[in-house]
């Protein structure tokens, strides 16, 4: 949709319609993966190890919410 802004000196009409990115994000992701595999680009994104750390943190957040208390992440490899 659109909206109008009015002031003491003038007004403005703005279009706030959300539009998807011009390029399909999945196409962009696969293009990145294939570029890395071919050696055309350096792998600069997160490692698997970093992903595991983030997943452990997210699992801990859910466990804490379920338990209604603080939980420890130290030494917990099972989630």
Buried (B, 14 or more C-beta within 10 A) or exposed (E): EEEEEEEEEEEEEEEEEEEEEEEEEEEEEEBBEEEBEEEEEEEEEEEEEEEEEEEBEEBBEEBBEEEEEEBEBEEEEEE
